[in-house]
Amino acid sequence: MSVKLLEFEKPLKDLYDKIDQLKELSKDGKMDLDSEIKSIENRAVKLKKDIYSNLSPHQVVQIARHINRPDSTSLIRLICDKFIPLHGDRLFRDDPSIVGGLGVIGMQRVMFIGHQKGHDTKENIFRNFGMPHPEGYRKALRLMKMAEKFSIPIVTFIDTPGAFPGIEAEERGQAEAIARNLREMVKITVPILTFVIGEGGSGGALAIGVSNKVFMMEYSVYSVISPEGCASILFRDAKQSEKATKNLKITAKDVVDLGVADEVIKEPLGGAHYNWEETSVSIKKTILANMKQFLKLSTDEIVEQRHHKFRQMGSFVSEKK
């Protein structure tokens, strides 16, 4: 898979081009260029480490939105030994912006649910750029209720700029669908683990994110509003999104520090889009380790832990009169 370089990664392009040229020359067998190739590869790794050690929040947003970033469907199939996709909300239609199904990891059954973006224009249009309609959230809730009925733990993957704001979505009850998910997820009696794998935006993300633990990939973002939306409201100019990003505190470290997410999962050098397999292994280990802990709890303890997690968010200051 050819990875598209982001603007701030452009200094790497010359080195990658040089490596490709030397490899082509080596194919002829007339010259042994292994040492030269290895030397340039080492320089490229060092440069990439330097670039990624000092990223701005705006650059992290670009990584979270990268077109080659691993999607929910791909991660699920890499993580599971077996996977059966499930479709439809049993009310209107199957929303391709949210995917889900029953997976098996070793001996553990898991219900997976996640936002689904595309990797090219055609797929993005089909997936509505990862912005679900109400039927997507109703499908998600249907699968959660099914999992609860059969005592199957749930894993959700968040990757959306937000719920679809179109007229047809509002006509079919977008706000009600999201609100219902929030209410019902609090009461689900099986463990729920959430992974923000890319972009987590607004209620469209939270609608499948009311869980016992929230994990954020190292270069993912999670926010009540997109940087562009925030800039449009506060500064009357969407082009000031970089300024908004800095103030929103939406990077993984910031969100964990704020107590909204619980843990950051390290990504391969350069981001998850450079190595899907390594990313899936990290997520799989996290799922198994945490499921083992939560499955020791009673159903009442699982619900109470989730309830307490969200109740303790935020801080309050009381002034004496």
N, C-alpha and C positions, 0 to 999 in steps of 0.2 A: 504494500500500500504506500503510495506516494503521499508524504505529509506536506501540506501547504505551510510555508513559513509565514509567520506573522510579521508585521512591520518591524517590531523591535528585534526580531531574529535575523534580519537581513544581513548583518555582518557575518553570519554563518554561511551565506550562500556561496561566496567565493571559495571557501574551504571545501564545501561539499562538491562544487563544480570541479575543483582541482582533483579531488579524490576520484570522481567519476572518470575524468580524463585519464588519470594514471591507471585505473583499473582496465579501461579499454585498451591502453597500450600493452598492459600485461597479458591480455588475452592472446596476443599474437605469439607469445612465448619467446620473443626475441630479447626481452629485457626483464630482469628481476627487479621489480619496483616495490616489493613488499615492505622494505624498511622505510622508503619514502612515504608510502601510503599509511603505514602505522604511525609515523611521525605526525602527519597532517591530521589523522584521526584523533590523536592525543591532543593536538592543538584545538581541534573542534570541540572535544569534550570539555577541555579547560575553559574555552570561551563560553560554551553553553552554561557551565556551572557559574561563571561570573555573571552572565546575563540573568540567570534565574535566582541568583542570590540577592538581587536588589530590584525586585519587581514592584511597580506601583500598583495600587488597587485597580486602576484603569486597565493595566496590562493583564492583571489576573482575570478581569471580566472577559477580555479577548480570548484568553485560554479556555475559560469556562464555556464560551460559545463556539469554540473551534469546530469547523465542519467535519473534521476527522475524529472528533472525540467519541469514545465508545458509547453506544446507546444502550437503552434498557434491554432490548431483545438480544443484542450480541452478548452483553454481560451475563444475562440469564443463561444462555446456551453454553457459555464458557464455564460457568459456575456449576451447572447441574449435570448430573449423570444422565438424567432423563427429564424431559419437559413436555407437558401437554398444554398448548395454548387454549384459552377459553375466551369466548367472544360474546358480545351483546349485553344489553342492559335489560332485556326481556320487556321493554316498554316502547322503544322507538327504533334504534339501530345500533350497529357496532361502531363505536368511535375509534378510528385508527390512531388518534392522538394519545390514547392510553391503551397499553397492552397488559396482559396478565395471563396467569395460568398456574398449573400445579407442577412443581419441580421436585426432584429427589436429589439430595446430596448425601451419598453414602446410604445410611438407613433412615435419614431424616427427611420427612416430607415438609415442603415449604410452599406457601402460596405467594407467588411473586406478582407485584403490580407496579407499573412504572409509566411515566411519561415517555413518549416516543417522538423524537425529531427525525429529520432525514439527513442524508449525506450529499444530496445534490438537489437542484431546484425541483425536479419532478417529484422526488420523494418528499421533500419539504412541503410541497403543495398538497400531496396526498395526506400527509400527517398533520396538516394545518400548522406547520412550524412548532409542533409540540404544544399547541394551545387547545385544550379540550373543550368540547361542548358539554352541556349538562348530562347527556347520555354517557359520556366518558366517566364522569364522576359516579353516576348511578351504576355503571358496570363495575367500577372499582369497589363500591360498597357491596354490591351483590357478591363479588368474589370474597370480600372480607367476611360477610355473613356465612358464606359456605365454609370458609376456613374455620370459623368459630364453631359451626355445627359439628365439624369432624375433628375438632381439637388440633388444628394444623396452624403452626406459627406463621406470621405474615412478615414479608420483607417488601418495602416499597422503595422505588428509585425516583428521585425528583430531578426533573430536567425540563423546565418550562419557563418562558418569559411571563406567563400568567394565563389565567383562563381566557377563552375566546370572548371578546367583548361585542360581538356582532349582534344585530337585531334578532336573528333567528335563535341565537343562544338565549337571549333575554326572554323571548317569547316562550321558550321551552323551560324556563325557570332556572337560569344559571345560578342566581344567588341562593335560591332554595336548595339546589343540589349540593352546593358547597357547604352551606350551613348544616344540612342534614348529615353530611359526612363528618363534619367537626363534632356534632353532637353524638353520633353513633360510635365514632372511633374511640371516644373517651371511655365508652362502656364495653368495648370488645374484650372478651375474657381470655384471649390467647395473646402471647407476646407479639409486639409489633416493633420491628427495627426499620429505621428509615436511613437511606443514604442519599445525600445530595451529590449527584454525580456530575452535574454541570451547572446549570443556572436554575436557581430556585426563586421564583417571582410571585409575590403577593399571595392572595387566598388560593390562587390556582395551584400553588405548591403546597400550601398548608392543608388543602383538602385531602391529601393522602399522606400528610406528615405528622398527624397527632399520634405519636408513638412512645414507646418506653425509652428508646434511646435514638438520638439523631446523630449520625456520623456525616462528616463533610470531607469530601475528597480535597486534597491539599490546594488545588487550584479551582475549586468550585466557589460559587457565591450564593448568598441567601439574603433576601431583602423583602420588605413590605412593598416596594415599588422598584421598577427598573430605573437605572441612572438617567435614561433619557426622559422618562416620565417625571421623575423628580425635578430634573432641570427645567422641564417645560412649565411645571407648576411654580417652583420657587424663583427661577431666574427668567421665566418667559422665553427660554431659548434652549431647545433640546441639544444644541451643539456644545453647551456647557456641561455635558454629561460627565466629563472627566472630573470637574470640580465637585459635582454631586456625588460621584462614586467615592471620593475621598472622605466626604462627610457622612455618608450613609453607614460606614463600617460594615461592609458586606462580605469581606473576605473570610475564609475559614477560621483563621486565628481570631479575628475580631468577633465573629459570631460565637465561638467557643468561650472567649473571654467574657462576653455578655451573658453567658449562661443559657443561650437559646439552643445551641448544639452541644453535644457532649464530648466529641473526640474528633481529631483530624487524622485522616488516613493518608499516609505519604504516597506520593505518586512517583512514577519513573522520572528520571531526569528529562526535563522538557515538557512534562505533562503526560496524562494518561493516553493521549492520542498517539504517542510514540510507541507504546507497548500495551496493547489490550490484554494480552495474556497475563503479564505481571500484575496489572491492575485487578484483573478478575481473581487472581490468587489472593491478593491482599483482602479483597472484599469477602471472599469465601472463608478465609481464616477468621475474620471478624464476625461473620454470621454464626459460624459453628461455635466459637468461643462464647459469644453472648447468649445464644440460644440455650447452651448447656446450663448457664446460670439461671436464666429466666424460667426454664422448664422445671426447675426445682421448686418454684413458687406456686402457691395455690392460685386459683382464678381470682379470688378476692385480693390477694397481695399484688397480682399483676395489674389489676385495675387501679388499686390504690397508689401504686408506684407511679403509674402514668398520670393519674390525677394530680398527685403531689408535684411531679416534675413541672407541669404547666402552671400550677398555682404559685410556685415559688419564683417564677420569672419576674423580673423587674425589681425596682427598689422604691421605697417610700420614705418620705421625710415628714415627721410631725412636728409642728411648732407649738410651743406652749404659749397660751394666751395670758 
